């Protein structure tokens, strides 16, 4: 998936049944996942665009870091609830309500971090992220390489990078920030392949058919964090 904090939850979501052997079931699952993902990215894009288009909104966001901190807490709490408790993530309509709340909270997090950069840098980051996501998704779907067995390894590496990220946050060294951001983009790219193959379901492991909400969130976190780390690398704050 994406973020190290929920990487280990995938092991509890592996589908050991034969339900995915039906092409119709798998196709329906994939449609659900990517429909939810598109909705998430659309909501995030609209929120970011609105803040960029309004000077008063930018002033409000930049001058109220408390709301940013609150949004982080809410998004992490919901990510934990939906990621670590399959019964919650599979219970309709509760899963959709929590999914919507997570999307709004995390969209604010993305918007807060994005609004500190100039529009040209954000646009370049969007284009680079799009190229990376499309190319890696295509590779995940058409490659014979199986990344779905790398869950444990990715979790360990993600934990190390998370510790380095905290160190870079407190030290404020530009070189260290660039190294961490670059390594994070690489790791998240591998996570994107991993999650895509878990969703497509044609490799060794796959998400259970009822985990469409969590699967969409996994891809969303992969994509948005790739975007944010690319912004860090580009580094032209407005």
C-alpha positions in Angstrom: 0.0 0.0 0.0 1.5 3.2 0.9 2.1 4.5 4.3 4.1 2.4 6.6 1.6 2.8 9.5 -0.9 0.4 7.9 1.4 -1.8 5.8 1.1 -4.8 8.1 -2.7 -4.9 8.1 -2.7 -6.5 4.6 -1.7 -9.9 6.0 -5.2 -10.1 7.6 -6.9 -9.3 4.4 -5.5 -11.9 2.0 -8.2 -13.8 0.2 -7.8 -17.5 0.7 -11.1 -18.4 -0.9 -11.9 -19.2 -4.5 -14.3 -16.3 -5.0 -11.8 -14.3 -7.1 -11.6 -17.2 -9.5 -14.8 -15.9 -11.1 -13.9 -13.2 -13.7 -17.2 -11.3 -13.0 -16.5 -11.1 -9.2 -13.0 -9.8 -9.8 -14.2 -7.3 -12.4 -16.8 -6.0 -10.1 -14.3 -5.7 -7.2 -11.9 -3.8 -9.5 -14.6 -1.4 -10.7 -15.6 -0.6 -7.1 -12.1 0.0 -6.0 -11.2 2.4 -8.9 -14.6 4.2 -8.7 -13.9 5.0 -5.1 -10.3 6.0 -5.9 -11.4 8.4 -8.6 -14.0 9.9 -6.3 -11.3 10.4 -3.6 -8.8 12.0 -6.0 -11.6 14.2 -7.4 -12.6 15.5 -3.9 -8.9 16.1 -3.0 -8.4 18.0 -6.3 -11.4 20.2 -5.8 -10.4 21.1 -2.2 -6.9 21.9 -3.2 -8.1 23.9 -6.3 -10.6 25.9 -4.2 -7.9 26.8 -1.6 -5.5 27.8 -4.4 -8.2 30.0 -6.1 -9.1 31.9 -2.9 -6.6 34.2 -1.2 -8.7 34.2 1.9 -8.8 30.4 2.0 -5.0 30.3 1.7 -4.6 32.8 4.5 -7.0 30.8 6.7 -5.2 27.5 6.0 -1.7 28.8 6.5 -2.6 30.7 9.7 -4.4 27.8 11.4 -2.0 24.8 11.7 -4.2 23.4 14.5 -6.8 22.4 11.9 -4.0 20.7 10.0 -2.9 18.8 13.1 -6.6 17.8 13.8 -7.0 16.6 10.2 -3.9 14.4 10.6 -5.2 12.9 13.8 -8.6 12.2 12.2 -7.2 10.7 9.0 -4.8 8.5 10.9 -7.5 7.3 13.3 -9.9 6.5 10.4 -7.1 4.8 8.5 -6.3 2.7 11.5 -10.0 1.8 12.0 -10.6 0.8 8.4 -7.2 -0.8 7.9 -6.9 -2.8 11.1 -10.5 -3.9 11.6 -11.9 -5.6 8.5 -15.3 -6.0 10.1 -15.6 -2.2 10.2 -14.3 -1.7 6.7 -16.8 -4.3 5.4 -19.9 -3.1 7.2 -22.2 -1.1 4.9 -23.0 1.9 5.3 -20.5 2.5 8.1 -17.5 1.8 5.9 -18.7 4.4 3.4 -19.3 7.0 6.1 -15.8 6.5 7.5 -14.4 6.4 4.0 -15.9 9.8 3.2 -14.7 11.3 6.5 -11.2 10.0 5.9 -11.2 11.4 2.4 -12.2 14.9 3.6 -9.7 14.9 6.4 -6.8 13.7 4.3 -7.7 16.0 1.5 -7.3 18.9 4.0 -3.9 17.5 4.9 -2.8 17.4 1.3 -4.2 20.9 0.7 -2.4 22.3 3.7 0.9 20.9 2.5 0.3 21.8 -1.1 -0.7 25.4 -0.6 2.8 26.3 0.7 4.2 25.7 -2.9 3.7 27.9 -5.9 1.2 26.8 -8.6 3.8 25.9 -11.2 5.6 23.6 -8.9 2.3 21.9 -7.9 1.4 21.4 -11.5 4.8 19.8 -12.3 4.3 17.5 -9.3 0.9 16.5 -10.5 2.2 15.7 -14.0 5.1 13.7 -12.6 2.9 11.8 -10.2 0.4 11.1 -13.1 3.2 9.7 -15.3 4.6 7.6 -12.4 1.2 6.2 -11.4 0.1 5.3 -14.9 3.3 3.7 -15.8 3.7 1.7 -12.6 0.0 0.6 -12.7 0.5 -0.7 -16.2 3.6 -2.5 -15.2 1.8 -4.1 -12.2 -1.0 -5.3 -14.4 1.0 -6.7 -17.3 4.2 -7.8 -15.7 4.9 -11.4 -14.8 6.8 -10.3 -11.7 4.9 -11.0 -8.4 5.2 -8.2 -5.8 2.4 -9.5 -3.6 4.8 -11.5 -1.4 6.8 -8.4 -0.4 4.4 -7.2 2.3 6.7 -7.9 5.2 9.7 -6.5 3.5 8.0 -3.4 2.5 6.7 -2.9 6.1 10.2 -3.2 7.5 11.7 -0.7 5.0 8.7 1.6 5.5 9.3 1.6 9.2 12.9 2.6 8.7 11.9 5.4 6.3 9.3 6.6 8.8 12.0 7.0 11.4 14.2 8.8 8.9 11.3 11.1 8.0 10.8 12.1 11.7 14.6 12.7 12.0 14.5 14.9 8.9 11.5 16.8 10.2 13.3 17.8 13.4 16.8 18.3 11.9 15.6 20.4 9.0 18.5 19.5 6.8 17.7 19.9 3.1 20.0 17.1 1.9 18.5 14.7 4.4 15.0 15.8 3.4 15.8 15.2 -0.3 17.3 11.7 0.5 14.2 10.7 2.5 11.8 12.1 -0.1 13.6 10.3 -2.9 13.7 7.0 -1.1 10.0 7.4 -0.1 9.0 7.9 -3.7 10.8 4.7 -4.6 9.2 2.8 -1.8 5.7 4.2 -2.5 6.2 3.3 -6.2 6.8 -0.3 -5.1 3.8 -0.1 -2.8 1.7 1.1 -5.7 2.7 -2.0 -7.7 2.1 -4.2 -4.7 -1.4 -2.8 -4.1 -2.4 -2.9 -7.7 -1.5 -6.5 -8.0 -3.3 -7.2 -4.7 -6.4 -5.6 -6.3 -6.1 -7.1 -9.8 -5.8 -10.5 -8.0 -3.9 -12.4 -10.7 -0.7 -13.0 -8.6 0.0 -15.1 -5.5 -1.9 -12.9 -3.0 -4.9 -10.7 -3.3 -7.3 -8.6 -1.3 -10.5 -10.3 -0.1 -13.5 -9.3 -2.3 -15.2 -7.3 0.5 -12.1 -5.1 1.1 -12.9 -2.6 -1.7 -12.9 0.4 0.6 -9.6 -0.4 2.2 -8.1 -1.2 -1.3 -9.2 2.2 -2.6 -7.7 3.9 0.4 -4.4 2.0 0.0 -4.0 3.3 -3.6 -5.1 6.8 -2.6 -2.5 7.0 0.1 0.1 5.7 -2.3 -0.7 8.3 -4.9 -1.1 11.3 -2.6 2.1 10.6 -0.7 4.1 10.1 -4.0 2.7 13.6 -5.0 3.7 15.2 -1.6 7.2 13.7 -1.7 7.7 14.9 -5.3 6.7 18.4 -4.1 9.4 18.1 -1.3 12.0 17.2 -4.0 11.0 20.1 -6.2 11.1 22.4 -3.2 9.9 25.8 -4.6 7.7 27.0 -1.9 5.4 30.0 -2.7 
